[in-house]
């Protein structure tokens, strides 16, 4: 038999309203009363009817998270963090997979699920600012990722240029002077790949080191095989870097495989730094040094931004919200200084 608010109120010896205030986390309940009610909740095993609670507010209790690729460990880990952050506010997360295709990103952003969700967190790869101008869907939208937008929607990212500076500076500090960048793209300058390329070039220039185009490895995508192909092309062209800064950990892992096949030892012959701090990077034969974005902070900021809109805190302001990052040093850069 389902335990009701009335049952909890009778056990705690308080009113139903007081139990409701505790369950809904209202602030004006004294600590002693909150503890008393919580004890009754725990004893009876009461679980709130979240559907009814959301319906009273005209909501579904569901938010959507749209990412380019669930097979990419970074997005899988980020999705887990968003689910955890949403659960703290009694929301369920619906996952969408756009494959990083502009058409799918536009479809998601224009509200084809508008009737079943209260808000959308979108991590686009190809979406342009023009695609969101004149957006008619009134479901709150928050943008993730490192592309830059001048739009009235909150955008959460890390500072890609600064992160690239940090990675390259670390490699220079390990005595590396021919540092390659794997992950360049030929499209928008606002792509995160090109922002990281900018940081790579600036840090090398500031250190008085060369940053020739021959040390830039373009990619068609950002998976293991893309990194392997880019590394192989560079070596086949006779270019021998003594370090690699990769767009992400998957590109780095692919590059490390090719280096191993060519008889080049990581980190002694070639040091490698990745980006994203996925769990896979900790379990290779050589563990991967990487830039680690604070995924939990990104998730919390995204969910909080949606809730801010849902609670009527005004129209979207187009705020740029920045999460922290740090460099995690592992075996792939622990060679010579």
N, C-alpha and C positions, 0 to 999 in steps of 0.2 A: 504494500500500500504506500502511495506516495506521501512523503512528509510535507506538510504545508507550513506556511508562515504562522498560522494559528497554533499548530503543534509546538513550534519553537517558542512562541510567545508564552504559551502555558508552561512549558518546561522552565523557561527563564524567569517567569513571573513578571513579565513586562507586557506592554501593549504591542499589537501587531505593527503599528506605525514605527515603534522603536526598532523592532526586528528588521523592517523594511529599510530603515535608515542605515542600519549596520550592513545589511546585504548590499545596498547600493553605494556604500562607502561614503556617505555624507559625513562632513567634518564635525558637525555640532553634537556628536555623541561623546559623552565622557569616556575616558579610557577604561574606567571600572565597569561601566555599563556595556561597553563594546566587548570587553573580555567575558562578561557574564553571558551575553547573547552568543558569542562565538563558541563558548563551552557547550551551550545547548545545541547549537548547530552541529558541532562535532559529535556529540553524544547521539543525536538522532540521525546523523548522516544526511542532513538536508542539502538538497541541490536546487539552486534557483532555476526557474523556468526562463531561460534566456530568450527563447522565442517570444514569449509574452512580453518580456521587458522591452525588447527592441520594437515590437509591434506598437506598444503604447507610445513610443517616440516616433512612429511612422517610419521605422527602419526594418531592414531585413536581417541585420546582424552579420552581414557578409561583406567583406571587401575583396577586391581582386588584385592579384599581383601578376603582371605580365612580364616575362623575361624572354630573352632571345633563345636560350638553349638550356633546357633542364639537364642535358647530358654533360654540360660544363660544370665541374665541381664548384667553381666560384658561385654560380647562380643557384646551384642546389643548396650550398651552405647559406647563401643570402636568404633564400626562400625559407629555410628553417628558422633563421633569425627573425624574419618578418612574422612567421606563424607564431613564434613565442611571444613577440612583442604585442601582436594583436590579441592573443589569448589573455594577456594581462588586463585587457579592457573588454573581455567577453565577446570578441569578434572572431568569426571563422574566416579563413582565407581561401579563396578560390584561385587556383593557379591557371594561368594561360601561357601558352608557348607560341611565340611569334616567329620563331626561326630566324629572327633578325631581318625579316623582310619588310620593306617599307609599307607595302600594301596591307600586310597583317597588322603592323603597328598603327596605321591610320584607322583600320577597322576597329581595333580595340579602343583606341583613344576617342573615337566618335560615338561610343556608347552602345555597341550592339548587345551588351549585357546589362544595360542601364536599369532594367526592371528588376533585376535580382541582386544588385550590389548597391552598397551605400557609398563606395568610393573606390578609386583605382590608383594603384601604384604601378607605374610603367617604367621599365628600363629599356629604352630604345637604342638601336644601333644605327638605323638609317633614317629615322624620322627627322624631318626638317621643320624649322619654325613655321614656315608657311602652311604646313599640314595642320597646325593647330590654331591658326588664325581663323576667327569666326566659328570656332567650335560651338555647336549648339547644345550638346549634352551638358546638363547642369550637375552631373555627378562630380564631386570633388576629384581633382587629379593632382598627383604628385609625381614628379619626374626624378628618376635615378640615373646614375651613370655620369660619365665624364664629358659628354657632349655639352656644348654651351648653348643656351637658349635665352632669347630676350622676350619672355612671355609672362603673362600674369599667373603663372603656376609655380609653386614652390619647387625648387630643384636642389637635390641633395647629392653631393659629390665629395671627392677629396681633391686636393691640389695636385694635379698630375705633373705639372712642370716642376714643382718643388720636390715631389716624390722621385722624379727622374734625376734631379740634381743630387738627391741623397744617395741613390743607388750608384751613380757614376762616381761620386766623390768617394764612396766606400772602395770602389775598385781602384781608383787612383791611389788611395791610401794603402792599398795592398801592393803597390809598385807596378800596376798595369798601365801601359801607355798606348796600346793599340786596341782600343775598346770598340767593339762592334755593337750596333743596335739592330735587333731582329724584330720586325713588326711594323714597318712603315707601310702606309697606305697612300694611294694617289688621289683620294677623294678629299672631302672637306677638311680644311685646316683645323676645324673645331673637333675633329675626331680625336678620341683619347690617344690613339696610336700616334698621331702627329703632335699632340701636346707633349707626350713622353719623348718623342724625337726632338722636340724643341729643347726640353730640359737636358737631354743627352748632349746636344750640340753646344748649348750655352756653357755647361759645366766643363766640357773639354776645352772650349775656347778660353774660358777663364783660367784654366790650368796651363795654358800655353801648349796644348796638345792638338794634333791634327784631327779633323773631323771630316775626312773625305767621303764622297758618295760611295766609294768602294767598300766602306765599312758599314753601309746601310743596307740591310736585307729586307726587301719588300715581301709581303705575304698576301695570299689571297683570302686567308681566314686566320683563326687564332687557335688552332688545335695542334696536337702533337705532331701530326704529319706536316703541317704548315711550317712549323719550326724546323723539322728535319729537312724539308726541301730547301728552305732558305739557307740553312747552314751548309748543306751540300753544294748549293750553287756558289756560295761565297768561296768555299775551299776549292772547288773545281776551277774557279777563276784565278786561282793562285793567291788569293788574299788570306793571310794567316793572322787573325787577331790573337791577342793574348788574354782577352776577356770578352764576354758577351753580356750585354744588358738586353733582356728579352721583354717583349710587350706584356706577356703574362707567363705564369708557371707552365702552362701546357706547351707553349712555344719553347720555353727553356728546356723542358724535359725532352722534347723532340730533338733539339739541338744537341743536348748532351749525349743522346743515343748515337748520333752521327759522329760526334767527336770521338766517342769510344770506338766506333767501327773503323775510324781512320787512324787509330793508334795514338790519339791525343788524350792526355790524362787531365781530368778535372779533379782538383783545381790547379795542379802543378804547371801544366802547359797552357791551359785556358781556364780562367775563372768564369763563373756564371752566376748572374743574378736574375731572378724572376720577379713576378708581380702578382699578387693576390693572396699568397699564403694559403694555398689549398692543402688539405691533409696529405695528399699524395706526395707532396714535396718533402715530407719528413720520413719517407719510407723507401727511397731509392738506395742503390748501392752507395751513392754519394748524396747526402741530404742537401736540399736546395736553399741557399740564401735568397731572401725574397722581401719585397715591400709588402707589408701587411696592412691593408685597410681595416679600420674598425667596423666590421660587418654588423656587430650588435648595435653600435651607435647609429649606423646608417638606417637600420631597421627601426630603431626607436624613434628617430627623427621623422621617418616617413609616416609611421603610424600616428605619431603625435600631430603631424601636420594635417593629416586627414581628419582626425578628431577635432582639431581646431576649427576646420571648416564646417564639420557636422554640427558643432555646438554653436554655430552662428557667430564666430569671432570676426565677422567681416568678410568682404570679398577677398579672393586670392590676391596676394601682394606680389607674387613673383620673387619671393625671397631666395637668395642663394645661401644654403645651409651647408656648412663644411664639416665633414667628419675627419678625425685624426688618422694618421698612419704612422707606422714605425718600420724600421729595417730590422729584420730577424736574421742574424748571422748564423749560417750553418756551414757544412763542410765544403760546399762548392766554391767558397772564396777563401778558405783558410790556408792557402798555400803560401808562397813566398811573399815577402814584403819588398 
